[in-house]
């Protein structure tokens, strides 16, 4: 099986550029950790969803 290299990024900025241009419709939007203008929000989904659902054991 042949693996094709789609990008050759040496910096994080190059990775951001490749992600930005990888979607024709603009759906891939990279966000940098530590960017004060566009912060990345992290959530504790397990705690949040526990309020709405019950845990099913052994599945």
Jmol script that loads the backbone (N, CA, C; Angstrom):
load data "model"
ATOM      1  N   UNK A   1       0.849  -1.180   0.000  1.00  0.00           N
ATOM      2  CA  UNK A   1       0.000   0.000   0.000  1.00  0.00           C
ATOM      3  C   UNK A   1       0.886   1.232   0.000  1.00  0.00           C
ATOM      4  N   UNK A   2       0.620   2.132  -0.888  1.00  0.00           N
ATOM      5  CA  UNK A   2       1.418   3.354  -1.012  1.00  0.00           C
ATOM      6  C   UNK A   2       0.808   4.466  -0.170  1.00  0.00           C
ATOM      7  N   UNK A   3       1.659   5.170   0.570  1.00  0.00           N
ATOM      8  CA  UNK A   3       1.220   6.298   1.382  1.00  0.00           C
ATOM      9  C   UNK A   3       1.645   7.576   0.687  1.00  0.00           C
ATOM     10  N   UNK A   4       0.680   8.466   0.462  1.00  0.00           N
ATOM     11  CA  UNK A   4       0.984   9.737  -0.185  1.00  0.00           C
ATOM     12  C   UNK A   4       1.106  10.830   0.863  1.00  0.00           C
ATOM     13  N   UNK A   5       2.133  11.637   0.752  1.00  0.00           N
ATOM     14  CA  UNK A   5       2.321  12.768   1.654  1.00  0.00           C
ATOM     15  C   UNK A   5       1.567  13.954   1.068  1.00  0.00           C
ATOM     16  N   UNK A   6       0.587  14.445   1.814  1.00  0.00           N
ATOM     17  CA  UNK A   6      -0.240  15.541   1.316  1.00  0.00           C
ATOM     18  C   UNK A   6       0.330  16.911   1.645  1.00  0.00           C
ATOM     19  N   UNK A   7       1.170  16.978   2.661  1.00  0.00           N
ATOM     20  CA  UNK A   7       1.772  18.254   3.015  1.00  0.00           C
ATOM     21  C   UNK A   7       3.129  17.999   3.664  1.00  0.00           C
ATOM     22  N   UNK A   8       3.964  18.988   3.595  1.00  0.00           N
ATOM     23  CA  UNK A   8       5.280  18.909   4.210  1.00  0.00           C
ATOM     24  C   UNK A   8       5.424  20.120   5.122  1.00  0.00           C
ATOM     25  N   UNK A   9       4.974  19.989   6.352  1.00  0.00           N
ATOM     26  CA  UNK A   9       4.956  21.110   7.285  1.00  0.00           C
ATOM     27  C   UNK A   9       6.095  20.979   8.287  1.00  0.00           C
ATOM     28  N   UNK A  10       6.871  22.030   8.410  1.00  0.00           N
ATOM     29  CA  UNK A  10       7.972  22.034   9.363  1.00  0.00           C
ATOM     30  C   UNK A  10       7.698  22.898  10.580  1.00  0.00           C
ATOM     31  N   UNK A  11       6.663  23.733  10.517  1.00  0.00           N
ATOM     32  CA  UNK A  11       6.310  24.594  11.647  1.00  0.00           C
ATOM     33  C   UNK A  11       4.821  24.459  11.931  1.00  0.00           C
ATOM     34  N   UNK A  12       4.410  24.893  13.103  1.00  0.00           N
ATOM     35  CA  UNK A  12       2.992  24.843  13.460  1.00  0.00           C
ATOM     36  C   UNK A  12       2.186  25.775  12.569  1.00  0.00           C
ATOM     37  N   UNK A  13       2.805  26.874  12.146  1.00  0.00           N
ATOM     38  CA  UNK A  13       2.125  27.797  11.245  1.00  0.00           C
ATOM     39  C   UNK A  13       1.862  27.134   9.892  1.00  0.00           C
ATOM     40  N   UNK A  14       2.787  26.286   9.432  1.00  0.00           N
ATOM     41  CA  UNK A  14       2.595  25.567   8.183  1.00  0.00           C
ATOM     42  C   UNK A  14       1.473  24.537   8.318  1.00  0.00           C
ATOM     43  N   UNK A  15       1.363  23.921   9.476  1.00  0.00           N
ATOM     44  CA  UNK A  15       0.264  22.986   9.718  1.00  0.00           C
ATOM     45  C   UNK A  15      -1.069  23.735   9.676  1.00  0.00           C
ATOM     46  N   UNK A  16      -1.116  24.896  10.313  1.00  0.00           N
ATOM     47  CA  UNK A  16      -2.330  25.723  10.306  1.00  0.00           C
ATOM     48  C   UNK A  16      -2.716  26.072   8.876  1.00  0.00           C
ATOM     49  N   UNK A  17      -1.754  26.461   8.068  1.00  0.00           N
ATOM     50  CA  UNK A  17      -2.017  26.809   6.670  1.00  0.00           C
ATOM     51  C   UNK A  17      -2.548  25.603   5.900  1.00  0.00           C
ATOM     52  N   UNK A  18      -1.968  24.444   6.122  1.00  0.00           N
ATOM     53  CA  UNK A  18      -2.425  23.235   5.430  1.00  0.00           C
ATOM     54  C   UNK A  18      -3.833  22.846   5.841  1.00  0.00           C
ATOM     55  N   UNK A  19      -4.150  22.973   7.110  1.00  0.00           N
ATOM     56  CA  UNK A  19      -5.508  22.662   7.572  1.00  0.00           C
ATOM     57  C   UNK A  19      -6.500  23.652   6.977  1.00  0.00           C
ATOM     58  N   UNK A  20      -6.125  24.926   6.959  1.00  0.00           N
ATOM     59  CA  UNK A  20      -7.015  25.963   6.427  1.00  0.00           C
ATOM     60  C   UNK A  20      -7.350  25.736   4.963  1.00  0.00           C
ATOM     61  N   UNK A  21      -6.395  25.280   4.203  1.00  0.00           N
ATOM     62  CA  UNK A  21      -6.606  25.116   2.766  1.00  0.00           C
ATOM     63  C   UNK A  21      -7.035  23.693   2.385  1.00  0.00           C
ATOM     64  N   UNK A  22      -7.230  22.809   3.363  1.00  0.00           N
ATOM     65  CA  UNK A  22      -7.551  21.415   3.065  1.00  0.00           C
ATOM     66  C   UNK A  22      -9.028  21.180   2.756  1.00  0.00           C
ATOM     67  N   UNK A  23      -9.871  22.156   3.023  1.00  0.00           N
ATOM     68  CA  UNK A  23     -11.298  22.014   2.776  1.00  0.00           C
ATOM     69  C   UNK A  23     -11.746  23.044   1.745  1.00  0.00           C
ATOM     70  N   UNK A  24     -12.348  22.580   0.685  1.00  0.00           N
ATOM     71  CA  UNK A  24     -12.835  23.499  -0.354  1.00  0.00           C
ATOM     72  C   UNK A  24     -13.948  24.398   0.154  1.00  0.00           C
ATOM     73  N   UNK A  25     -14.746  23.875   1.088  1.00  0.00           N
ATOM     74  CA  UNK A  25     -15.882  24.649   1.591  1.00  0.00           C
ATOM     75  C   UNK A  25     -15.542  25.466   2.836  1.00  0.00           C
ATOM     76  N   UNK A  26     -14.306  25.345   3.331  1.00  0.00           N
ATOM     77  CA  UNK A  26     -13.897  26.145   4.488  1.00  0.00           C
ATOM     78  C   UNK A  26     -14.330  25.588   5.829  1.00  0.00           C
ATOM     79  N   UNK A  27     -14.657  24.293   5.886  1.00  0.00           N
ATOM     80  CA  UNK A  27     -15.107  23.696   7.143  1.00  0.00           C
ATOM     81  C   UNK A  27     -13.968  23.427   8.127  1.00  0.00           C
ATOM     82  N   UNK A  28     -12.760  23.240   7.633  1.00  0.00           N
ATOM     83  CA  UNK A  28     -11.627  22.973   8.512  1.00  0.00           C
ATOM     84  C   UNK A  28     -11.038  24.299   8.985  1.00  0.00           C
ATOM     85  N   UNK A  29     -11.272  24.610  10.251  1.00  0.00           N
ATOM     86  CA  UNK A  29     -10.802  25.875  10.811  1.00  0.00           C
ATOM     87  C   UNK A  29      -9.871  25.555  11.978  1.00  0.00           C
ATOM     88  N   UNK A  30      -8.578  25.755  11.804  1.00  0.00           N
ATOM     89  CA  UNK A  30      -7.642  25.453  12.893  1.00  0.00           C
ATOM     90  C   UNK A  30      -7.701  26.522  13.977  1.00  0.00           C
ATOM     91  N   UNK A  31      -7.503  26.094  15.207  1.00  0.00           N
ATOM     92  CA  UNK A  31      -7.441  27.012  16.339  1.00  0.00           C
ATOM     93  C   UNK A  31      -6.171  26.714  17.116  1.00  0.00           C
ATOM     94  N   UNK A  32      -5.414  27.738  17.379  1.00  0.00           N
ATOM     95  CA  UNK A  32      -4.155  27.586  18.104  1.00  0.00           C
ATOM     96  C   UNK A  32      -4.411  27.687  19.609  1.00  0.00           C
ATOM     97  N   UNK A  33      -3.851  26.778  20.365  1.00  0.00           N
ATOM     98  CA  UNK A  33      -3.926  26.857  21.820  1.00  0.00           C
ATOM     99  C   UNK A  33      -3.129  28.083  22.262  1.00  0.00           C
ATOM    100  N   UNK A  34      -3.714  28.902  23.117  1.00  0.00           N
ATOM    101  CA  UNK A  34      -3.041  30.096  23.608  1.00  0.00           C
ATOM    102  C   UNK A  34      -3.357  31.353  22.813  1.00  0.00           C
ATOM    103  N   UNK A  35      -4.167  31.248  21.753  1.00  0.00           N
ATOM    104  CA  UNK A  35      -4.562  32.410  20.968  1.00  0.00           C
ATOM    105  C   UNK A  35      -5.635  33.168  21.746  1.00  0.00           C
ATOM    106  N   UNK A  36      -5.332  34.391  22.158  1.00  0.00           N
ATOM    107  CA  UNK A  36      -6.266  35.162  22.976  1.00  0.00           C
ATOM    108  C   UNK A  36      -7.452  35.691  22.179  1.00  0.00           C
ATOM    109  N   UNK A  37      -7.299  35.831  20.862  1.00  0.00           N
ATOM    110  CA  UNK A  37      -8.395  36.322  20.033  1.00  0.00           C
ATOM    111  C   UNK A  37      -9.418  35.233  19.731  1.00  0.00           C
ATOM    112  N   UNK A  38      -8.965  33.994  19.578  1.00  0.00           N
ATOM    113  CA  UNK A  38      -9.841  32.856  19.294  1.00  0.00           C
ATOM    114  C   UNK A  38      -9.494  31.732  20.256  1.00  0.00           C
ATOM    115  N   UNK A  39      -9.920  31.831  21.508  1.00  0.00           N
ATOM    116  CA  UNK A  39      -9.536  30.801  22.482  1.00  0.00           C
ATOM    117  C   UNK A  39     -10.182  29.448  22.185  1.00  0.00           C
ATOM    118  N   UNK A  40      -9.482  28.395  22.560  1.00  0.00           N
ATOM    119  CA  UNK A  40     -10.005  27.038  22.431  1.00  0.00           C
ATOM    120  C   UNK A  40     -10.679  26.692  23.754  1.00  0.00           C
ATOM    121  N   UNK A  41     -11.958  26.363  23.695  1.00  0.00           N
ATOM    122  CA  UNK A  41     -12.711  26.034  24.903  1.00  0.00           C
ATOM    123  C   UNK A  41     -12.725  24.519  25.092  1.00  0.00           C
ATOM    124  N   UNK A  42     -12.393  24.086  26.277  1.00  0.00           N
ATOM    125  CA  UNK A  42     -12.413  22.668  26.620  1.00  0.00           C
ATOM    126  C   UNK A  42     -13.540  22.430  27.613  1.00  0.00           C
ATOM    127  N   UNK A  43     -14.247  21.338  27.438  1.00  0.00           N
ATOM    128  CA  UNK A  43     -15.389  21.047  28.293  1.00  0.00           C
ATOM    129  C   UNK A  43     -15.238  19.677  28.932  1.00  0.00           C
ATOM    130  N   UNK A  44     -15.818  19.518  30.105  1.00  0.00           N
ATOM    131  CA  UNK A  44     -15.882  18.232  30.783  1.00  0.00           C
ATOM    132  C   UNK A  44     -17.195  17.580  30.371  1.00  0.00           C
ATOM    133  N   UNK A  45     -17.181  16.935  29.200  1.00  0.00           N
ATOM    134  CA  UNK A  45     -18.403  16.378  28.645  1.00  0.00           C
ATOM    135  C   UNK A  45     -18.991  15.263  29.504  1.00  0.00           C
ATOM    136  N   UNK A  46     -18.150  14.499  30.174  1.00  0.00           N
ATOM    137  CA  UNK A  46     -18.659  13.402  30.995  1.00  0.00           C
ATOM    138  C   UNK A  46     -19.559  13.937  32.108  1.00  0.00           C
ATOM    139  N   UNK A  47     -19.117  14.983  32.784  1.00  0.00           N
ATOM    140  CA  UNK A  47     -19.907  15.582  33.856  1.00  0.00           C
ATOM    141  C   UNK A  47     -21.177  16.221  33.304  1.00  0.00           C
ATOM    142  N   UNK A  48     -21.055  16.943  32.207  1.00  0.00           N
ATOM    143  CA  UNK A  48     -22.213  17.602  31.612  1.00  0.00           C
ATOM    144  C   UNK A  48     -23.260  16.592  31.162  1.00  0.00           C
ATOM    145  N   UNK A  49     -22.837  15.551  30.453  1.00  0.00           N
ATOM    146  CA  UNK A  49     -23.789  14.567  29.938  1.00  0.00           C
ATOM    147  C   UNK A  49     -24.372  13.689  31.035  1.00  0.00           C
ATOM    148  N   UNK A  50     -23.678  13.564  32.155  1.00  0.00           N
ATOM    149  CA  UNK A  50     -24.199  12.783  33.280  1.00  0.00           C
ATOM    150  C   UNK A  50     -25.470  13.416  33.844  1.00  0.00           C
ATOM    151  N   UNK A  51     -25.667  14.698  33.628  1.00  0.00           N
ATOM    152  CA  UNK A  51     -26.882  15.379  34.080  1.00  0.00           C
ATOM    153  C   UNK A  51     -28.084  15.008  33.208  1.00  0.00           C
ATOM    154  N   UNK A  52     -27.820  14.533  32.001  1.00  0.00           N
ATOM    155  CA  UNK A  52     -28.885  14.269  31.044  1.00  0.00           C
ATOM    156  C   UNK A  52     -29.145  12.791  30.801  1.00  0.00           C
ATOM    157  N   UNK A  53     -28.152  11.941  31.090  1.00  0.00           N
ATOM    158  CA  UNK A  53     -28.257  10.522  30.793  1.00  0.00           C
ATOM    159  C   UNK A  53     -27.855   9.704  32.010  1.00  0.00           C
ATOM    160  N   UNK A  54     -28.287   8.448  32.034  1.00  0.00           N
ATOM    161  CA  UNK A  54     -27.835   7.538  33.088  1.00  0.00           C
ATOM    162  C   UNK A  54     -26.749   6.639  32.524  1.00  0.00           C
ATOM    163  N   UNK A  55     -25.854   6.207  33.380  1.00  0.00           N
ATOM    164  CA  UNK A  55     -24.760   5.335  32.968  1.00  0.00           C
ATOM    165  C   UNK A  55     -25.251   3.900  32.838  1.00  0.00           C
ATOM    166  N   UNK A  56     -24.910   3.272  31.728  1.00  0.00           N
ATOM    167  CA  UNK A  56     -25.225   1.863  31.524  1.00  0.00           C
ATOM    168  C   UNK A  56     -23.921   1.076  31.719  1.00  0.00           C
ATOM    169  N   UNK A  57     -23.933   0.195  32.686  1.00  0.00           N
ATOM    170  CA  UNK A  57     -22.733  -0.560  32.996  1.00  0.00           C
ATOM    171  C   UNK A  57     -22.597  -1.766  32.081  1.00  0.00           C
ATOM    172  N   UNK A  58     -21.345  -2.208  31.934  1.00  0.00           N
ATOM    173  CA  UNK A  58     -21.005  -3.411  31.184  1.00  0.00           C
ATOM    174  C   UNK A  58     -21.371  -3.362  29.697  1.00  0.00           C
ATOM    175  N   UNK A  59     -21.315  -2.182  29.130  1.00  0.00           N
ATOM    176  CA  UNK A  59     -21.493  -2.134  27.677  1.00  0.00           C
ATOM    177  C   UNK A  59     -20.266  -1.522  27.053  1.00  0.00           C
TER     178      UNK A  59
END
end "model"
wireframe off; spacefill off
backbone 0.3
color backbone group
